[in-house]
Amino acid sequence: MFDIVTKNKRIIQIILVLTIIPFAFFGLESYTRSMRGGNEVARVGGVPITQQEFEEAIRRQQDQLRSALGRGFDPKAFDTPEMREGLLESLIAQRLVSAAALKGGLTASNEMLQQLIRGMPAFQRDGRFDEATADALIRAQGMTGDAFAARLRHDVAVGQLTQAISETAIASRTVAERLTRLQSERREFVEAFIPAKQFHAQLRFDDAQLRAYYESAAAQFRRPERVRAEYLVLSAEEFARGEAVTDAEIRGAYEARTSQFAVAEQRRASHILLKAGADAKKKAEEILAQARKDPPRFAELAKKHSEDPGSAEKGGDLGFFGRGMMVKPFEDTVFRMKEGEIAGPVESEFGYHLIRLTGIQSGKGRPLEEVRNEIAAELAKQKGDRKFAAVAEAFSNMVYEQSDSLKPAAERFKIKIATTDWITRSGAEGLGLVGHPKVLAALFSQDVIQSRRNTDAIEVAPNVLVAARVAEHQPAAQPKFEEVRGEIESALRAREALKLAEKEGTSKLERLAKSEDAGLKWTSPRTVTPRDRGQIPADTLRRVFAADPQRLPAHFGTALGEEGYAIYRVLRALPPEVRDESQKTADLANAIRLAGSEQFDAWLASLRSRSDIEINRANLERK
């Protein structure tokens, strides 16, 4: 039950290195931190969640949202009481699960940790573990090697507990089939759009109306604090662009790593699996005799007898695979067989296998010309990394020691000083690296603003440093009416135009309810399912499926913000989409995952109800 590492090693490696670990805290010292009630957002079983830890969690969450939403991200829109409450609940859940794992004595051995760390792809160079690369990536996360190992040990233990609880859930095929039917329902609909812009031309406002709107929504037009900034970027990637790679270096690297550019041998096999039991081996031998007597019947026998749901319906076919992709006893047998041969019974942790080898793809090497650009880019990157490592400390020292200007560092390291337009604490579109939260926080610190000093050299990504300074600063202010008159008129026009669009939309819905012609231009019919909603919003999808299938067509409308108003006509309910056997198997696996998730949520809710949890509302709401 506790074999999460061996079963999911690849997934764990990717999660631990490339993403923020869900159960990672702001340092493991949280467990031994002294009591500081005034700085606590919550206390779970006597262990505090500090204000600093909570704010760091908010920053990580906003980094993730910024990556997902890009230019559409607005930190203020997501820093709401509901978001803060939800994030705190997440931290509380993490603490509860972590404490339960520690109490249960779950852990990972030193040997297991070493195997995991050495096997992480991000820590490898030329297919082998590289200690320097690992150290650099760990430092980029703000940790020492010991802290990273401690966090990894902790997260493996939490993963063991999570898997153990989730695996106790049972999802029947009946439940899976019901979920499949619900998710496979289809609806056909059309839509019509009433744009708000069509009403703009007819709207006129006098000064009294504009002033009244300005006074009622003054905060909407308040100018936030903002700065213009200068900055330098020191990056290994930029150094790599200027590094020449010779043909001799490329050829030497190719010859030194020939095996890396080889395409390994692949084999295709079919199998019949009988799970271990009292008579499993005897039954396997009987089926083996039938298969050897009439080899073409192997697929038929697999469909009839195999207990592997993923391959039985396909006649036992497992497709092509290379070494390291199957359990060892199975793999060793397959790579000793001749094409067309039938072997077995082979015992593994899953039971007894009868194997038929159906195809062999020989391994081959990729020629130098095919991989030349790939090698050249890698060698240039290595040179850039080395050059960055050689000058990073000197760059950091110079921007700190000569803090009244970026010019000395720019001249010494041959970097062009870049400038920004006006930016606020929440950033702006197209800022790039200067928009990183750490850089913005430094630029808007009182020391940098008041003394006009350089910021420190800030690491915004592995092998990327940014140093900046404030060139011009404007404090937050309420502009005069005359200064923002145009903005006021645009905002008021948008609001009133939306009202008119909603009014017209409501009128047309009333006409449709009376079976009258509403004069709408409908789009071409579209079909959606709960699992595939296309481009329509989730709330609209719910309303599409909420329409009574026995009383179609049905109509409803929804406001689209400043864009206008949309009216939807649900035309008909179509037969559910047909699912083949592989899709049904995937549906069953999804049902099992869902049941496991619900099982874990129920356990967590029970654990929370029995735990001593205190929340400091004042600190939770403090920004």
N, C-alpha and C positions, 0 to 999 in steps of 0.2 A: 504493500500500500504506500510505503514511503519511498518509492523509487522515482521521485520527480526529477532528480538530477539525471539519472541514466535514460529515462524516457524522453525528457524534454531538454536535453543539454543545449541543443542549438538555440532554442527559444530563449532559455535563460541567459545564454551568452549575449544575444542581441539586446535583450531588455536591459541587462545590467550595464552594458557599455554605451549603448547608443541612445538610451532614453533615461528619463528621470525615474528611478526605481519607486514604484508606488508606496512601498513601506519604508522609504528612507526618511530619516529625521534630520533636523538641523543639528547634526553631530550626535554621537552616542553619549556624550556627557550629560544628556538630558536626564539620564537615570540617576546621576549622582549630584545633580545641581542643587545647591542649597535653596532653602525656601525663600522665595521673594514674592510674596503675595501681591505686592503692588504692581509687579511686572507680569502677572499671570493672566492669560485669557481663560484658562480652564485648568482643572486638576483632575487627573484620572487615576484613581486608586492611590492617591497620595503623590503622584508624579506630575509636575507642572508642565503645561504647554505655555511657554513664555510669549510675550508680545513680539520679541525678536523672531522666534520660531514661526509664529503665525504670519508676520509680515513677509518672512522669507518664503513661506508657502504661497502667499498671494503673488509674490514676484514670479515664482516658478510657474504658477497657473497662468499668469498674464503672458509670460514668455511663450507658453504653449499656444495660447489663444492668438497671440500676435503672429506666430508661425502659421497657424491654420487659416486666419482671416486676412492676413496681409494688410493692405491699405484700408480695409474696412474696419480695422480694429480700433476701438476707442476705449481706453482703460476705464474712464469714468462710467461708461455704460455698463461695465461688468463689475465695478466695485460698489455693489448694492448690498443692503442688509441681507437679502435672500442669498446672495452669492457668498457673503462672509459667513453666514450661518451654515450653509452647505459645506464650505471648506472646513470649518471647525468640526463639523460632524465627521468629516472624512479623517481628520487628524485624530479625533477621539477613537474612531474605529481602528485606525492603525495602531494606536497605543494598546487597545484592548486585545487585538489579535497578537501583537508582539509579546505582550505580557503572558498570554495563554501559551504561546510557543515556548517561552522561557520556562514557564511553570511546568510544562509537559516534558522538559528535558530534551527537546528536539535541538539538534545541532548538526554541524557538518565537520567531519574530521579534517585535519591538516592536509592529508593526502588528497581528499576530495577537493578542497579549496585549491590546492596546487594544480590539480588536473583541470579544474574549471578555468583558472586564470591563464594557464599556459595554452588552453584550447580556444581562447577568445580571439576571433578573427582580427579585431581591431588592435590587438596586442602583437600581431604577427607581421613579419617582414620577410618576403621571399618564401612564404609558406612555413616559416618557423617562428617560434616565440622570440620576441626581441625585447630585452629588458629595458632598453632606453626608450623605446616607443611606449611601453607600458607605463613607465615612470612619468613620461610627459603627459599622457592622457589622464593619469590619475591626478597629477598636479593640476591639470586644467579643470578638474572637478573640485579643486580646493581641498584635496585630501592628501594624507601621507599613505604610504603603502600599508602600514599597519591598520590605519583607519579604514582603508578600502577593504582589506581582508576581513576586518571585524564586521563591516556592513554586509559584505558578501555572505559571511557565516550566518548573520542574522536573517538575511533575506531567504537563504536556502531553508532555514528552519521554519520561517513563516510560510514559504511555499509548500513545505511538507504538511503543515497543519491545514492549510487551505485545501490542498488536494485531498487529504484524508477525509475532511468533512464533506466536500463536494461529491466524492465518489460513493458516499453512502446513499445518495439519491437514486431513485429508480424511475425511469420513464418508460412506460409501456408503448408498444407499437400502436395501440389504439389511440393513446394520447398524441403520438406523433402524427397519425393519420388525421386526427381532428385539427391539429395545428396546420397541417398541410392544406386541408380543405379551406380553412379560414384564410390562410395566406395566399391561396390560389384563386380566390374569388375575383371576378373581373367586372368592371363597370365601364360603360361607354358614355362619354360626356362631351359636350361642346361648351365654349365660353364666349362671352362678348365683353368688350371693354369700353368703359366710359372714361376717357382721359380727362383729368382735371385741367390740363392746359387749354382745352377748348373754351374754357370760361374766362381765361385770363384777360382777353381783350375787352370784355364787357365790364370789368371791375375798375372803378375809379374811387380814389380816396382823397379827402381833403386833409388839411393839416390837423384839424381837430381829431379826426379819426386816427391818424398816424400817431399823434402825441398820446392819445388815450391808450393805444396798443403798446407804445413804448413804455409808458408808466406801468402798465399791467404786467409787462414781461421784460422789465429792465435787466434782470439777471441774464436773459438770453443774449443780450448784446454787450455784456461786460467783457472787456479785453483782459484775458489772463496774462499773468507775468510771462515775459518772453525775452529771448536773447538771440543775437546773431553770434555765430561761433566760427573760430578757425580751428583746424584740426590736422593732425598727421596720422597716417596709417602705416605701420611697419608690419609687413606680412611676408611669410615664407613663400606664399603663392606669387607675390609680385617679384621677389628675388628669383624664383624659378623661371619666370618669363624671360629674364635677362641672362639666363645661364645657357651657354652653348654646349651641346652634347656631340661629341665626335663619333664618326662611324666606327672607329676602333673601340670606343667605350660601349657602343650598342652591341657590337659583335661579341665583345668579351662578356657582357652581361648575359647575352643569349646563350653562349656556350657554357657559362657557369650554372645556368638554370634551365638546362634543356628539359629536365623532367617537368618543370613548371608549365611548359608550353605543350605538354603531351596531352592528348585526349585519351583518357583511360578506356580500357576494354569494357564494353557493356554487354550484358547478357539478358535474354528474355526467357522467362519461365512461367509455367502454370503450376499450381499446387492444389492439393486436396488436404485440408486441415481437419484433423480429429482431435478435439480437446482431450487432455489427459483424463483417464478414467480406468476403471477396473478392466474393461475389455477393449480399450481403445487401440492398443498395439495389435491385438489379435485381429480386430476388424480392419485395421489399416493394412495388415499383411494380406487379408482376403481381397480387399479392393485392389491392392497392388498387383495381385495375380491376375485379376480381371483386366487391369489396364495394360499389363505387359502382353497378355494374350491378344488384345485388340487395341493397340495404341490410339487409333482415331477416336475411340470411345472415351478418351480421358476427359474431354470437356463435358460430356454427358454425365460421367461419373462424378465430376466435380460439382455440377449443378445439383445432383441428387444427394451427395454425401458430405460435401465440404461444410465445415462449421465456421468458415471465414465469410461473414456477410458482405465484406467489401469486394470479394473476387468470385464468390460462388456463382452468382448470376452471369458472370462473364466467362464461365467455363474454367474458372481458376486462374485466368490470365492476370499476371502481375506487371506486365509491360517490361520495358528495358530498365535495368538498374546496374550501378557499378558497385565496386567494393565499398564496404562501410555503410551500406544502406539497408542491409538485412541483418537479422540476428546471426551470430557467428556460425553455429552449426549448419544453418540453412545456406549461408553464403559459401562456406568451405565446400559443401557438397556441390552446389551449382557450378562453381568455378573449377571443379574437377571433371565435370560431365562432358560428354560429347553431344552435339546437336541431335535431337530426336530421342535421346536416351531417357529412360524413366528410372528413378531411384527412390529409395526409401525403405522402411519408414525412418525419417530423420527426426530425432527428438530435440525440441527446443523448449523454452519457457512457455510457449503457447500450446504445446501439445505435440502430436505426431504429424509430420508432413510427408506427402507423396509428391514427388517433383518430376516434372517433364520439362526438359530444356528445349525451347522452341526457336531460339535465335541467338546468334553471336555477332557482335560488331567489334571488329578488331580495333585495338588502340592505335593511334597514329600521332605523329608530332606535327605541330604547326610550323610552317617555314618561317625563316627570319623576316622575309618581306611582309608577311602577314601581320607580324607582331612588332615591326620596327617602330611605328609611331607610339605604340603602347609602352615599349621599353624606353624610348626617348623621353616620353612624358614622365615616366617614373624616375629616371635618372635625373632629370631636371628638378623634379620635386625633391629628391634626396639632397641635391646641391643647395636648393633653396632653403630646405630645413636646416642644413648645416650652417649656412650663412646667417640665417635668422638666429640660431642658437648662439652664434659667435658674437652678435652685436646687440641682442635684446637687452642685456643688462646695461650696456653702455648707453643705449637709447633711453632706458628708464632713468638712469642716473642723470643724464644731461637735461631732460625735460624737468626733472625735479630741482637740480642744482641751479640751472639757469631759468628760473620759473617766470621771469618777466617777459619771455618771448619764445616762440617756437622756431624762430629763424635759425639759431645755432644748430639745433638738431636737424632741421630741414637741409641745411647746407652740408653738414658732416655726412649725413646718411643719404644724401641726394634724393630727397623726397619732396614733392611739391605740396605746399600748404594749400589745403582746400578750405572753402568757406561755405557757410549755410545761409539760407534766408532766415527770416524770423521763425523761431521754433518755441514751443511751449513745453512744459514738464511732461505732457502726454505724447510729445513727439509730433511728427507730421509725415505726410506722404513723401516717399523718395529719399528719406534721410540715410538709408543704408546703415553702416556701422555706427554712425553718430546717434542713431535712434535706439541703440542698445540701452536698456534700463540703467546699467551701471554708468554709462557715459552721461546720460541725461541727469541722473542723480548728482554726479560730480559737477556738471555744468551749473546746476541750480543750487549748489551749496553756497552758503553765505561767504565762505572764505574765497572761493573762486570768483564770485560776483563782485564782492567789495574790494578785494585786493588785486583783482585782475591777474591772478596767478595761473600758471598752467595747471591742468589736472595732472594727477599721476598718470603714468603709462598703464592703461587699463586693458587687461586681457579679455577680449570679447568673444574669442573663439580660439581653439588650439593654434598656436603659432601666429596669432594676430594681435597686435597691440595698437591702441588708439590713445593719443594724447590730444587734449583740446584746451581752448581758452575762450573766455567771453570777450568778444570784440565790442559788443554794444548791448545794453540792458534796458528794458522798460518794465517798471513794476505794474502790477495789476491795476486797472483803472476803469471807471465807468465813463464811456465816451459821451459827449454832448449829443443831443438830438440831431443837430445839423450834420454831425460827422457820420452818422449811420442812417441817415434818412432813407437812402436807397435800400439798405438791408431791411429796414423796418417795412418799407413798402413791399418788397419781395416776399417777406415772411407773412405779412398780412394777406397778400394776394394768394399765396399758396394755401393758407388756411381757409379762406373764403371760397376758393375754387374747389377745394375738396368737399366742402359742405354742399356746394351746388351739384357736384358729381354724385354724392351720396343721395341727395334729394331726388335727382333724376333717376338714379338706379332704383330707389325705393318705389318711385312711381311706375317704372317699367315692370317691376316684380308684381305690383298690384294688378297691372294689366294682364300679365302672364297667368296670374292666379285665376283670372276670369276667362282664360282661353282666348284672349284678344291678341292681336298682332302688336307687339311692342316696338316694331321697327328696328330691331337689333341685327347687327351683322355678326353671325356666328362663325366660329372657326371650324375647321374640318374636325370630324369626330376623332377622339383619342380614347385609348383604352389603358386603364391602370389596374394594378393589383396592390394589395397591402404591402407586398414585398418590393414592388417596383412602381414608385409613384412618379417617376420622371422628374419634371421640373416644377410640379405644383407643390405649394407649401403643405406641411404635414397637417395643419388644421383644416385646410381645404379638403385634403384626402379623407380625413375623418368624416367630414360633412357629406362627401360624395357617397361613402359607404353607409352613412346613417340614413340615407333616403330609403324608404320602404320599397323593396323590389316589386311589390304587388300594386304600387300606385305611381308608376312612372309614365310619362316624364315628370320629374320634380325639379324645382328651381330654388336657388338661394343666391344671396349676394354677399360680398365681403369688401371692405374698404382696403385699399392698397397704399395707405399713407398719402404722400404728396402726389403719387402717380395717378390716383383716381379710384375708380370703383369697378369691380368685376362681377358679372352675373354668370352663374353656372347652370346648365341644364343637364341633368342626369338622364340619359336616353333609355338605357336598358341594362339589365343584369345579364352578363354572358356566362356560358358554362365555364366552370373552373378550368384552368390550364392543365393539361395532362402532364404528369410527372413520370419519368422513366425510373427504372429500378435504381440506378446510381443516384438520382436525385432523391428518391425515397430514402435511400440509405443515409444520404446527407441530412435529410429532414429528421431522421431518427437520431443522428448524432447531435443535431442542433437541439432537439427536445431533451436529450440527456444533459447537454451543457446548460440548458435553461433550468432543468430540474436541479442540477448541481448548484447553480447560482442561487436559486430560491432556497435550497437547503442551507447554503452558507449564510444567506441573509437572515433566515430564521434563527440559526445558531447565534449569529452576531447580535440580533435583537434580544435574544434571551440573555446573552452574556452582558449586554448593556444594562438590562433591567436589574441585574444582580450586582452591578458595580457601583462604587461610590464615585460619582461624577459631580464636580462643582464647576459652574460657568460664571465668569466675571463679565456681566453684560456691559459694564462701563468700558472695560478694555476691549471687548469684542467690537464695540461700535466706534472706538477711538481710531482716528486716521492720522 
